[in-house]
Amino acid sequence: MIVDVVAAALILVGSLLALTAAIGIARFPDTLSRMHAATKPQTFGMILVLIGAFIKLEGHPDGGMLVLTGLFTLITAPVVAQRVGRLVYREQSLGEDVVDEDEFTCPTTRER
């Protein structure tokens, strides 16, 4: 009984985090903000849902697949976010108010 309540609570909280991530992706104005919304709460929300499902399965063989799914998400989400952020930075499609100073360009080659 208590296990069911804990599993349901984890699934509900994880679903709400995924919902806030989806709303953030739709509402945020620029790519970097959307990237943050797509990686941070979505990943944590999915991990909570997977933990809740793992608790509910109680030793079912599919529990291993849930663990692999969670590990794959934790490994790939930061890499994808870094690559998208780097692409946006290289394309210079950032707004002027987002980045004040370019820390990656050598000061002698920076055009003023």
Biopython code that builds the backbone (N, CA, C, O; Angstrom):
import numpy as np
from Bio.PDB.StructureBuilder import StructureBuilder

atoms = [
    (1, "MET", "N", (0.814, -1.187, 0.000)),
    (1, "MET", "CA", (0.000, 0.000, 0.000)),
    (1, "MET", "C", (0.865, 1.261, 0.000)),
    (1, "MET", "O", (0.661, 2.151, -0.826)),
    (2, "ILE", "N", (1.822, 1.343, 0.916)),
    (2, "ILE", "CA", (2.699, 2.516, 0.976)),
    (2, "ILE", "C", (3.585, 2.573, -0.260)),
    (2, "ILE", "O", (3.895, 3.653, -0.763)),
    (3, "VAL", "N", (3.988, 1.408, -0.743)),
    (3, "VAL", "CA", (4.820, 1.359, -1.949)),
    (3, "VAL", "C", (4.059, 1.926, -3.141)),
    (3, "VAL", "O", (4.632, 2.635, -3.969)),
    (4, "ASP", "N", (2.781, 1.617, -3.226)),
    (4, "ASP", "CA", (1.959, 2.153, -4.322)),
    (4, "ASP", "C", (1.836, 3.675, -4.239)),
    (4, "ASP", "O", (1.873, 4.362, -5.260)),
    (5, "VAL", "N", (1.692, 4.191, -3.037)),
    (5, "VAL", "CA", (1.566, 5.647, -2.854)),
    (5, "VAL", "C", (2.878, 6.339, -3.230)),
    (5, "VAL", "O", (2.864, 7.375, -3.896)),
    (6, "VAL", "N", (4.010, 5.772, -2.807)),
    (6, "VAL", "CA", (5.316, 6.353, -3.148)),
    (6, "VAL", "C", (5.532, 6.312, -4.655)),
    (6, "VAL", "O", (5.961, 7.304, -5.246)),
    (7, "ALA", "N", (5.241, 5.185, -5.277)),
    (7, "ALA", "CA", (5.401, 5.063, -6.730)),
    (7, "ALA", "C", (4.506, 6.059, -7.461)),
    (7, "ALA", "O", (4.943, 6.702, -8.416)),
    (8, "ALA", "N", (3.262, 6.189, -7.022)),
    (8, "ALA", "CA", (2.346, 7.136, -7.665)),
    (8, "ALA", "C", (2.814, 8.575, -7.477)),
    (8, "ALA", "O", (2.707, 9.388, -8.396)),
    (9, "ALA", "N", (3.330, 8.893, -6.295)),
    (9, "ALA", "CA", (3.824, 10.250, -6.045)),
    (9, "ALA", "C", (5.027, 10.565, -6.933)),
    (9, "ALA", "O", (5.117, 11.659, -7.490)),
    (10, "LEU", "N", (5.948, 9.616, -7.066)),
    (10, "LEU", "CA", (7.110, 9.836, -7.930)),
    (10, "LEU", "C", (6.693, 10.025, -9.390)),
    (10, "LEU", "O", (7.215, 10.900, -10.080)),
    (11, "ILE", "N", (5.767, 9.217, -9.845)),
    (11, "ILE", "CA", (5.296, 9.341, -11.226)),
    (11, "ILE", "C", (4.578, 10.668, -11.435)),
    (11, "ILE", "O", (4.750, 11.305, -12.474)),
    (12, "LEU", "N", (3.780, 11.088, -10.469)),
    (12, "LEU", "CA", (3.060, 12.356, -10.585)),
    (12, "LEU", "C", (4.017, 13.550, -10.584)),
    (12, "LEU", "O", (3.879, 14.451, -11.411)),
    (13, "VAL", "N", (4.972, 13.565, -9.677)),
    (13, "VAL", "CA", (5.926, 14.675, -9.621)),
    (13, "VAL", "C", (6.787, 14.704, -10.882)),
    (13, "VAL", "O", (7.053, 15.773, -11.430)),
    (14, "GLY", "N", (7.218, 13.541, -11.338)),
    (14, "GLY", "CA", (7.996, 13.481, -12.575)),
    (14, "GLY", "C", (7.209, 13.962, -13.782)),
    (14, "GLY", "O", (7.754, 14.632, -14.660)),
    (15, "SER", "N", (5.941, 13.623, -13.825)),
    (15, "SER", "CA", (5.084, 14.088, -14.927)),
    (15, "SER", "C", (4.889, 15.596, -14.894)),
    (15, "SER", "O", (4.866, 16.250, -15.937)),
    (16, "LEU", "N", (4.749, 16.145, -13.691)),
    (16, "LEU", "CA", (4.599, 17.597, -13.568)),
    (16, "LEU", "C", (5.888, 18.324, -13.997)),
    (16, "LEU", "O", (5.828, 19.386, -14.617)),
    (17, "LEU", "N", (7.039, 17.750, -13.663)),
    (17, "LEU", "CA", (8.297, 18.351, -14.115)),
    (17, "LEU", "C", (8.413, 18.300, -15.639)),
    (17, "LEU", "O", (8.858, 19.265, -16.261)),
    (18, "ALA", "N", (8.019, 17.191, -16.232)),
    (18, "ALA", "CA", (8.046, 17.096, -17.686)),
    (18, "ALA", "C", (7.074, 18.090, -18.318)),
    (18, "ALA", "O", (7.362, 18.654, -19.374)),
    (19, "LEU", "N", (5.934, 18.305, -17.683)),
    (19, "LEU", "CA", (4.976, 19.287, -18.176)),
    (19, "LEU", "C", (5.555, 20.696, -18.125)),
    (19, "LEU", "O", (5.415, 21.461, -19.079)),
    (20, "THR", "N", (6.209, 21.042, -17.011)),
    (20, "THR", "CA", (6.826, 22.368, -16.932)),
    (20, "THR", "C", (7.934, 22.528, -17.966)),
    (20, "THR", "O", (8.135, 23.624, -18.489)),
    (21, "ALA", "N", (8.647, 21.464, -18.264)),
    (21, "ALA", "CA", (9.669, 21.530, -19.317)),
    (21, "ALA", "C", (9.025, 21.806, -20.667)),
    (21, "ALA", "O", (9.535, 22.613, -21.444)),
    (22, "ALA", "N", (7.920, 21.148, -20.950)),
    (22, "ALA", "CA", (7.233, 21.368, -22.225)),
    (22, "ALA", "C", (6.699, 22.796, -22.328)),
    (22, "ALA", "O", (6.777, 23.418, -23.387)),
    (23, "ILE", "N", (6.163, 23.306, -21.237)),
    (23, "ILE", "CA", (5.675, 24.686, -21.244)),
    (23, "ILE", "C", (6.839, 25.653, -21.437)),
    (23, "ILE", "O", (6.719, 26.639, -22.164)),
    (24, "GLY", "N", (7.970, 25.368, -20.782)),
    (24, "GLY", "CA", (9.144, 26.214, -20.940)),
    (24, "GLY", "C", (9.668, 26.227, -22.358)),
    (24, "GLY", "O", (10.072, 27.279, -22.854)),
    (25, "ILE", "N", (9.670, 25.095, -23.016)),
    (25, "ILE", "CA", (10.123, 25.036, -24.404)),
    (25, "ILE", "C", (9.211, 25.879, -25.294)),
    (25, "ILE", "O", (9.680, 26.555, -26.209)),
    (26, "ALA", "N", (7.933, 25.836, -25.025)),
    (26, "ALA", "CA", (6.993, 26.601, -25.850)),
    (26, "ALA", "C", (7.018, 28.096, -25.548)),
    (26, "ALA", "O", (6.740, 28.901, -26.438)),
    (27, "ARG", "N", (7.343, 28.488, -24.318)),
    (27, "ARG", "CA", (7.204, 29.882, -23.921)),
    (27, "ARG", "C", (8.500, 30.687, -23.913)),
    (27, "ARG", "O", (8.460, 31.904, -24.090)),
    (28, "PHE", "N", (9.657, 30.036, -23.711)),
    (28, "PHE", "CA", (10.903, 30.793, -23.599)),
    (28, "PHE", "C", (11.287, 31.404, -24.937)),
    (28, "PHE", "O", (11.033, 30.810, -25.985)),
    (29, "PRO", "N", (11.902, 32.595, -24.913)),
    (29, "PRO", "CA", (12.118, 33.348, -26.146)),
    (29, "PRO", "C", (13.319, 32.918, -26.984)),
    (29, "PRO", "O", (13.273, 33.030, -28.209)),
    (30, "ASP", "N", (14.390, 32.431, -26.363)),
    (30, "ASP", "CA", (15.597, 32.161, -27.147)),
    (30, "ASP", "C", (16.033, 30.703, -26.990)),
    (30, "ASP", "O", (15.516, 29.961, -26.155)),
    (31, "THR", "N", (16.993, 30.327, -27.817)),
    (31, "THR", "CA", (17.429, 28.935, -27.882)),
    (31, "THR", "C", (18.071, 28.471, -26.587)),
    (31, "THR", "O", (17.825, 27.346, -26.151)),
    (32, "LEU", "N", (18.883, 29.304, -25.965)),
    (32, "LEU", "CA", (19.555, 28.882, -24.744)),
    (32, "LEU", "C", (18.565, 28.629, -23.611)),
    (32, "LEU", "O", (18.732, 27.677, -22.850)),
    (33, "SER", "N", (17.559, 29.451, -23.491)),
    (33, "SER", "CA", (16.536, 29.230, -22.462)),
    (33, "SER", "C", (15.736, 27.968, -22.754)),
    (33, "SER", "O", (15.427, 27.194, -21.848)),
    (34, "ARG", "N", (15.409, 27.771, -24.005)),
    (34, "ARG", "CA", (14.673, 26.557, -24.381)),
    (34, "ARG", "C", (15.513, 25.315, -24.144)),
    (34, "ARG", "O", (14.994, 24.280, -23.725)),
    (35, "MET", "N", (16.810, 25.414, -24.409)),
    (35, "MET", "CA", (17.701, 24.284, -24.190)),
    (35, "MET", "C", (17.728, 23.913, -22.705)),
    (35, "MET", "O", (17.732, 22.733, -22.354)),
    (36, "HIS", "N", (17.748, 24.916, -21.846)),
    (36, "HIS", "CA", (17.734, 24.656, -20.407)),
    (36, "HIS", "C", (16.441, 23.945, -20.014)),
    (36, "HIS", "O", (16.467, 22.975, -19.256)),
    (37, "ALA", "N", (15.323, 24.425, -20.528)),
    (37, "ALA", "CA", (14.038, 23.803, -20.206)),
    (37, "ALA", "C", (13.934, 22.396, -20.761)),
    (37, "ALA", "O", (13.259, 21.548, -20.178)),
    (38, "ALA", "N", (14.587, 22.138, -21.867)),
    (38, "ALA", "CA", (14.501, 20.815, -22.480)),
    (38, "ALA", "C", (15.379, 19.787, -21.779)),
    (38, "ALA", "O", (15.118, 18.588, -21.877)),
    (39, "THR", "N", (16.409, 20.231, -21.079)),
    (39, "THR", "CA", (17.333, 19.256, -20.494)),
    (39, "THR", "C", (17.165, 19.081, -18.996)),
    (39, "THR", "O", (17.089, 17.945, -18.526)),
    (40, "LYS", "N", (17.106, 20.138, -18.244)),
    (40, "LYS", "CA", (17.132, 20.021, -16.782)),
    (40, "LYS", "C", (15.853, 19.395, -16.212)),
    (40, "LYS", "O", (15.913, 18.277, -15.703)),
    (41, "PRO", "N", (14.708, 20.066, -16.278)),
    (41, "PRO", "CA", (13.527, 19.476, -15.629)),
    (41, "PRO", "C", (12.994, 18.239, -16.359)),
    (41, "PRO", "O", (12.423, 17.346, -15.734)),
    (42, "GLN", "N", (13.179, 18.192, -17.653)),
    (42, "GLN", "CA", (12.682, 17.036, -18.401)),
    (42, "GLN", "C", (13.440, 15.776, -18.002)),
    (42, "GLN", "O", (12.834, 14.723, -17.804)),
    (43, "THR", "N", (14.757, 15.878, -17.882)),
    (43, "THR", "CA", (15.564, 14.720, -17.513)),
    (43, "THR", "C", (15.249, 14.270, -16.093)),
    (43, "THR", "O", (15.060, 13.080, -15.841)),
    (44, "PHE", "N", (15.194, 15.218, -15.170)),
    (44, "PHE", "CA", (14.886, 14.864, -13.783)),
    (44, "PHE", "C", (13.476, 14.291, -13.666)),
    (44, "PHE", "O", (13.252, 13.341, -12.916)),
    (45, "GLY", "N", (12.533, 14.860, -14.399)),
    (45, "GLY", "CA", (11.170, 14.343, -14.382)),
    (45, "GLY", "C", (11.088, 12.923, -14.909)),
    (45, "GLY", "O", (10.373, 12.088, -14.354)),
    (46, "MET", "N", (11.819, 12.649, -15.982)),
    (46, "MET", "CA", (11.790, 11.302, -16.524)),
    (46, "MET", "C", (12.435, 10.301, -15.571)),
    (46, "MET", "O", (11.967, 9.169, -15.447)),
    (47, "ILE", "N", (13.506, 10.715, -14.901)),
    (47, "ILE", "CA", (14.139, 9.827, -13.924)),
    (47, "ILE", "C", (13.166, 9.510, -12.788)),
    (47, "ILE", "O", (13.093, 8.367, -12.336)),
    (48, "LEU", "N", (12.422, 10.510, -12.328)),
    (48, "LEU", "CA", (11.432, 10.253, -11.269)),
    (48, "LEU", "C", (10.345, 9.299, -11.741)),
    (48, "LEU", "O", (9.927, 8.416, -10.992)),
    (49, "VAL", "N", (9.883, 9.471, -12.977)),
    (49, "VAL", "CA", (8.866, 8.559, -13.519)),
    (49, "VAL", "C", (9.426, 7.137, -13.623)),
    (49, "VAL", "O", (8.738, 6.169, -13.300)),
    (50, "LEU", "N", (10.669, 7.019, -14.071)),
    (50, "LEU", "CA", (11.280, 5.690, -14.187)),
    (50, "LEU", "C", (11.466, 5.037, -12.820)),
    (50, "LEU", "O", (11.267, 3.831, -12.678)),
    (51, "ILE", "N", (11.849, 5.829, -11.808)),
    (51, "ILE", "CA", (11.986, 5.267, -10.454)),
    (51, "ILE", "C", (10.627, 4.802, -9.937)),
    (51, "ILE", "O", (10.522, 3.730, -9.341)),
    (52, "GLY", "N", (9.584, 5.609, -10.164)),
    (52, "GLY", "CA", (8.243, 5.206, -9.754)),
    (52, "GLY", "C", (7.782, 3.938, -10.452)),
    (52, "GLY", "O", (7.175, 3.067, -9.829)),
    (53, "ALA", "N", (8.065, 3.833, -11.737)),
    (53, "ALA", "CA", (7.688, 2.620, -12.472)),
    (53, "ALA", "C", (8.505, 1.419, -12.000)),
    (53, "ALA", "O", (7.992, 0.303, -11.920)),
    (54, "PHE", "N", (9.784, 1.655, -11.689)),
    (54, "PHE", "CA", (10.648, 0.574, -11.201)),
    (54, "PHE", "C", (10.138, 0.044, -9.863)),
    (54, "PHE", "O", (10.128, -1.164, -9.627)),
    (55, "ILE", "N", (9.718, 0.954, -8.994)),
    (55, "ILE", "CA", (9.161, 0.541, -7.702)),
    (55, "ILE", "C", (7.878, -0.260, -7.916)),
    (55, "ILE", "O", (7.651, -1.265, -7.242)),
    (56, "LYS", "N", (7.052, 0.176, -8.839)),
    (56, "LYS", "CA", (5.774, -0.494, -9.099)),
    (56, "LYS", "C", (5.968, -1.888, -9.706)),
    (56, "LYS", "O", (5.168, -2.790, -9.458)),
    (57, "LEU", "N", (7.028, -2.065, -10.499)),
    (57, "LEU", "CA", (7.254, -3.364, -11.145)),
    (57, "LEU", "C", (7.690, -4.448, -10.166)),
    (57, "LEU", "O", (7.398, -5.622, -10.391)),
    (58, "GLU", "N", (8.374, -4.093, -9.096)),
    (58, "GLU", "CA", (8.772, -5.033, -8.034)),
    (58, "GLU", "C", (9.439, -6.298, -8.562)),
    (58, "GLU", "O", (8.889, -7.392, -8.430)),
    (59, "GLY", "N", (10.605, -6.158, -9.151)),
    (59, "GLY", "CA", (11.381, -7.318, -9.553)),
    (59, "GLY", "C", (11.041, -7.888, -10.916)),
    (59, "GLY", "O", (11.558, -8.948, -11.268)),
    (60, "HIS", "N", (10.212, -7.249, -11.684)),
    (60, "HIS", "CA", (9.894, -7.705, -13.044)),
    (60, "HIS", "C", (11.142, -7.573, -13.914)),
    (60, "HIS", "O", (11.927, -6.647, -13.711)),
    (61, "PRO", "N", (11.343, -8.462, -14.865)),
    (61, "PRO", "CA", (12.539, -8.374, -15.715)),
    (61, "PRO", "C", (12.664, -7.069, -16.511)),
    (61, "PRO", "O", (13.767, -6.701, -16.914)),
    (62, "ASP", "N", (11.566, -6.377, -16.738)),
    (62, "ASP", "CA", (11.639, -5.105, -17.465)),
    (62, "ASP", "C", (12.234, -3.982, -16.630)),
    (62, "ASP", "O", (12.502, -2.901, -17.154)),
    (63, "GLY", "N", (12.444, -4.218, -15.351)),
    (63, "GLY", "CA", (13.073, -3.214, -14.496)),
    (63, "GLY", "C", (14.474, -2.852, -14.965)),
    (63, "GLY", "O", (14.892, -1.700, -14.841)),
    (64, "GLY", "N", (15.191, -3.810, -15.494)),
    (64, "GLY", "CA", (16.530, -3.555, -16.034)),
    (64, "GLY", "C", (16.487, -2.604, -17.218)),
    (64, "GLY", "O", (17.381, -1.775, -17.388)),
    (65, "MET", "N", (15.461, -2.722, -18.024)),
    (65, "MET", "CA", (15.323, -1.796, -19.155)),
    (65, "MET", "C", (15.044, -0.374, -18.681)),
    (65, "MET", "O", (15.491, 0.585, -19.309)),
    (66, "LEU", "N", (14.314, -0.229, -17.586)),
    (66, "LEU", "CA", (14.080, 1.096, -17.023)),
    (66, "LEU", "C", (15.379, 1.718, -16.532)),
    (66, "LEU", "O", (15.611, 2.913, -16.715)),
    (67, "VAL", "N", (16.223, 0.905, -15.909)),
    (67, "VAL", "CA", (17.517, 1.402, -15.437)),
    (67, "VAL", "C", (18.374, 1.824, -16.631)),
    (67, "VAL", "O", (19.005, 2.881, -16.594)),
    (68, "LEU", "N", (18.403, 1.021, -17.672)),
    (68, "LEU", "CA", (19.178, 1.377, -18.873)),
    (68, "LEU", "C", (18.643, 2.638, -19.543)),
    (68, "LEU", "O", (19.418, 3.457, -20.038)),
    (69, "THR", "N", (17.338, 2.794, -19.557)),
    (69, "THR", "CA", (16.734, 4.000, -20.127)),
    (69, "THR", "C", (17.147, 5.243, -19.341)),
    (69, "THR", "O", (17.490, 6.270, -19.926)),
    (70, "GLY", "N", (17.112, 5.143, -18.021)),
    (70, "GLY", "CA", (17.534, 6.263, -17.180)),
    (70, "GLY", "C", (19.007, 6.599, -17.369)),
    (70, "GLY", "O", (19.362, 7.775, -17.457)),
    (71, "LEU", "N", (19.864, 5.595, -17.431)),
    (71, "LEU", "CA", (21.293, 5.842, -17.657)),
    (71, "LEU", "C", (21.547, 6.475, -19.019)),
    (71, "LEU", "O", (22.357, 7.395, -19.142)),
    (72, "PHE", "N", (20.859, 5.985, -20.034)),
    (72, "PHE", "CA", (21.023, 6.545, -21.366)),
    (72, "PHE", "C", (20.615, 8.010, -21.393)),
    (72, "PHE", "O", (21.280, 8.831, -22.025)),
    (73, "THR", "N", (19.531, 8.338, -20.713)),
    (73, "THR", "CA", (19.085, 9.735, -20.651)),
    (73, "THR", "C", (20.091, 10.605, -19.917)),
    (73, "THR", "O", (20.397, 11.710, -20.366)),
    (74, "LEU", "N", (20.607, 10.126, -18.801)),
    (74, "LEU", "CA", (21.574, 10.912, -18.036)),
    (74, "LEU", "C", (22.883, 11.116, -18.797)),
    (74, "LEU", "O", (23.577, 12.111, -18.586)),
    (75, "ILE", "N", (23.215, 10.187, -19.671)),
    (75, "ILE", "CA", (24.456, 10.316, -20.444)),
    (75, "ILE", "C", (24.259, 11.220, -21.655)),
    (75, "ILE", "O", (25.129, 12.037, -21.959)),
    (76, "THR", "N", (23.136, 11.090, -22.350)),
    (76, "THR", "CA", (22.973, 11.805, -23.617)),
    (76, "THR", "C", (22.433, 13.223, -23.485)),
    (76, "THR", "O", (22.796, 14.081, -24.289)),
    (77, "ALA", "N", (21.585, 13.502, -22.508)),
    (77, "ALA", "CA", (20.975, 14.837, -22.412)),
    (77, "ALA", "C", (22.003, 15.954, -22.228)),
    (77, "ALA", "O", (21.883, 16.973, -22.907)),
    (78, "PRO", "N", (23.008, 15.828, -21.353)),
    (78, "PRO", "CA", (23.994, 16.903, -21.239)),
    (78, "PRO", "C", (24.836, 17.081, -22.502)),
    (78, "PRO", "O", (25.225, 18.198, -22.844)),
    (79, "VAL", "N", (25.111, 15.984, -23.186)),
    (79, "VAL", "CA", (25.907, 16.072, -24.415)),
    (79, "VAL", "C", (25.129, 16.813, -25.497)),
    (79, "VAL", "O", (25.682, 17.667, -26.189)),
    (80, "VAL", "N", (23.862, 16.490, -25.642)),
    (80, "VAL", "CA", (23.032, 17.169, -26.640)),
    (80, "VAL", "C", (22.906, 18.655, -26.309)),
    (80, "VAL", "O", (22.987, 19.498, -27.203)),
    (81, "ALA", "N", (22.707, 18.979, -25.032)),
    (81, "ALA", "CA", (22.585, 20.383, -24.634)),
    (81, "ALA", "C", (23.880, 21.141, -24.913)),
    (81, "ALA", "O", (23.838, 22.284, -25.369)),
    (82, "GLN", "N", (25.013, 20.529, -24.649)),
    (82, "GLN", "CA", (26.291, 21.188, -24.906)),
    (82, "GLN", "C", (26.482, 21.424, -26.400)),
    (82, "GLN", "O", (26.951, 22.489, -26.802)),
    (83, "ARG", "N", (26.132, 20.461, -27.208)),
    (83, "ARG", "CA", (26.308, 20.600, -28.663)),
    (83, "ARG", "C", (25.374, 21.681, -29.226)),
    (83, "ARG", "O", (25.781, 22.470, -30.079)),
    (84, "VAL", "N", (24.146, 21.714, -28.758)),
    (84, "VAL", "CA", (23.209, 22.743, -29.225)),
    (84, "VAL", "C", (23.682, 24.120, -28.793)),
    (84, "VAL", "O", (23.659, 25.064, -29.582)),
    (85, "GLY", "N", (24.111, 24.239, -27.542)),
    (85, "GLY", "CA", (24.623, 25.521, -27.062)),
    (85, "GLY", "C", (25.837, 25.988, -27.834)),
    (85, "GLY", "O", (25.967, 27.175, -28.133)),
    (86, "ARG", "N", (26.715, 25.078, -28.156)),
    (86, "ARG", "CA", (27.908, 25.432, -28.933)),
    (86, "ARG", "C", (27.538, 25.861, -30.349)),
    (86, "ARG", "O", (28.118, 26.806, -30.884)),
    (87, "LEU", "N", (26.585, 25.178, -30.952)),
    (87, "LEU", "CA", (26.135, 25.550, -32.291)),
    (87, "LEU", "C", (25.519, 26.939, -32.291)),
    (87, "LEU", "O", (25.801, 27.747, -33.176)),
    (88, "VAL", "N", (24.682, 27.219, -31.304)),
    (88, "VAL", "CA", (24.067, 28.545, -31.213)),
    (88, "VAL", "C", (25.138, 29.611, -31.022)),
    (88, "VAL", "O", (25.075, 30.683, -31.624)),
    (89, "TYR", "N", (26.123, 29.308, -30.179)),
    (89, "TYR", "CA", (27.194, 30.264, -29.928)),
    (89, "TYR", "C", (28.003, 30.516, -31.198)),
    (89, "TYR", "O", (28.321, 31.661, -31.520)),
    (90, "ARG", "N", (28.334, 29.451, -31.914)),
    (90, "ARG", "CA", (29.133, 29.609, -33.139)),
    (90, "ARG", "C", (28.373, 30.334, -34.242)),
    (90, "ARG", "O", (28.958, 31.089, -35.018)),
    (91, "GLU", "N", (27.086, 30.104, -34.304)),
    (91, "GLU", "CA", (26.278, 30.770, -35.326)),
    (91, "GLU", "C", (25.991, 32.221, -34.957)),
    (91, "GLU", "O", (25.495, 32.989, -35.781)),
    (92, "GLN", "N", (26.300, 32.590, -33.733)),
    (92, "GLN", "CA", (26.084, 33.946, -33.237)),
    (92, "GLN", "C", (24.639, 34.393, -33.390)),
    (92, "GLN", "O", (24.363, 35.551, -33.704)),
    (93, "SER", "N", (23.727, 33.464, -33.165)),
    (93, "SER", "CA", (22.312, 33.823, -33.224)),
    (93, "SER", "C", (21.779, 34.182, -31.841)),
    (93, "SER", "O", (20.580, 34.095, -31.578)),
    (94, "LEU", "N", (22.694, 34.586, -30.965)),
    (94, "LEU", "CA", (22.296, 35.037, -29.643)),
    (94, "LEU", "C", (21.903, 36.493, -29.706)),
    (94, "LEU", "O", (22.430, 37.254, -30.516)),
    (95, "GLY", "N", (20.993, 36.872, -28.863)),
    (95, "GLY", "CA", (20.628, 38.277, -28.772)),
    (95, "GLY", "C", (21.745, 39.064, -28.105)),
    (95, "GLY", "O", (22.561, 38.494, -27.380)),
    (96, "GLU", "N", (21.785, 40.350, -28.342)),
    (96, "GLU", "CA", (22.812, 41.205, -27.749)),
    (96, "GLU", "C", (22.696, 41.256, -26.236)),
    (96, "GLU", "O", (23.693, 41.464, -25.544)),
    (97, "ASP", "N", (21.493, 41.069, -25.715)),
    (97, "ASP", "CA", (21.310, 41.146, -24.269)),
    (97, "ASP", "C", (21.624, 39.834, -23.560)),
    (97, "ASP", "O", (21.641, 39.797, -22.330)),
    (98, "VAL", "N", (21.875, 38.751, -24.305)),
    (98, "VAL", "CA", (22.139, 37.457, -23.686)),
    (98, "VAL", "C", (23.595, 37.329, -23.257)),
    (98, "VAL", "O", (23.883, 36.921, -22.132)),
    (99, "VAL", "N", (24.507, 37.676, -24.151)),
    (99, "VAL", "CA", (25.929, 37.550, -23.861)),
    (99, "VAL", "C", (26.549, 38.935, -23.895)),
    (99, "VAL", "O", (26.505, 39.619, -24.918)),
    (100, "ASP", "N", (27.132, 39.351, -22.763)),
    (100, "ASP", "CA", (27.752, 40.661, -22.688)),
    (100, "ASP", "C", (29.169, 40.659, -23.235)),
    (100, "ASP", "O", (29.573, 41.601, -23.916)),
    (101, "GLU", "N", (29.928, 39.609, -22.944)),
    (101, "GLU", "CA", (31.319, 39.571, -23.340)),
    (101, "GLU", "C", (31.655, 38.199, -23.874)),
    (101, "GLU", "O", (31.195, 37.186, -23.347)),
    (102, "ASP", "N", (32.451, 38.168, -24.910)),
    (102, "ASP", "CA", (32.883, 36.921, -25.514)),
    (102, "ASP", "C", (34.150, 36.468, -24.808)),
    (102, "ASP", "O", (35.223, 37.016, -25.064)),
    (103, "GLU", "N", (34.054, 35.485, -23.930)),
    (103, "GLU", "CA", (35.203, 35.041, -23.159)),
    (103, "GLU", "C", (36.064, 34.052, -23.913)),
    (103, "GLU", "O", (37.167, 33.737, -23.467)),
    (104, "PHE", "N", (35.593, 33.554, -25.044)),
    (104, "PHE", "CA", (36.322, 32.536, -25.763)),
    (104, "PHE", "C", (37.150, 33.085, -26.915)),
    (104, "PHE", "O", (37.922, 32.345, -27.525)),
    (105, "THR", "N", (37.006, 34.338, -27.213)),
    (105, "THR", "CA", (37.763, 34.941, -28.278)),
    (105, "THR", "C", (38.959, 35.664, -27.680)),
    (105, "THR", "O", (38.839, 36.337, -26.656)),
    (106, "CYS", "N", (40.086, 35.526, -28.309)),
    (106, "CYS", "CA", (41.301, 36.170, -27.829)),
    (106, "CYS", "C", (41.115, 37.688, -27.885)),
    (106, "CYS", "O", (40.596, 38.202, -28.876)),
    (107, "PRO", "N", (41.525, 38.413, -26.848)),
    (107, "PRO", "CA", (41.311, 39.875, -26.818)),
    (107, "PRO", "C", (42.011, 40.601, -27.956)),
    (107, "PRO", "O", (41.560, 41.672, -28.361)),
    (108, "THR", "N", (43.096, 40.053, -28.482)),
    (108, "THR", "CA", (43.799, 40.742, -29.554)),
    (108, "THR", "C", (43.097, 40.594, -30.893)),
    (108, "THR", "O", (43.292, 41.410, -31.794)),
    (109, "THR", "N", (42.280, 39.554, -31.026)),
    (109, "THR", "CA", (41.582, 39.342, -32.304)),
    (109, "THR", "C", (40.148, 39.813, -32.262)),
    (109, "THR", "O", (39.452, 39.772, -33.276)),
    (110, "ARG", "N", (39.699, 40.256, -31.118)),
    (110, "ARG", "CA", (38.326, 40.715, -30.983)),
    (110, "ARG", "C", (38.142, 42.046, -31.704)),
    (110, "ARG", "O", (38.926, 42.979, -31.525)),
    (111, "GLU", "N", (37.100, 42.117, -32.516)),
    (111, "GLU", "CA", (36.800, 43.372, -33.222)),
    (111, "GLU", "C", (35.930, 44.240, -32.340)),
    (111, "GLU", "O", (34.963, 43.772, -31.740)),
    (112, "ARG", "N", (36.279, 45.491, -32.270)),
    (112, "ARG", "CA", (35.495, 46.413, -31.442)),
    (112, "ARG", "C", (34.868, 47.458, -32.277)),
    (112, "ARG", "O", (34.167, 48.327, -31.757)),
]
sb = StructureBuilder()
sb.init_structure("model")
sb.init_model(0)
sb.init_chain("A")
sb.init_seg("    ")
for serial, (resi, resn, name, xyz) in enumerate(atoms, 1):
    if name == "N":
        sb.init_residue(resn, " ", resi, " ")
    sb.init_atom(name, np.array(xyz, "f"), 0.0, 1.0, " ", f" {name:<3s}", serial, name[0])
structure = sb.get_structure()
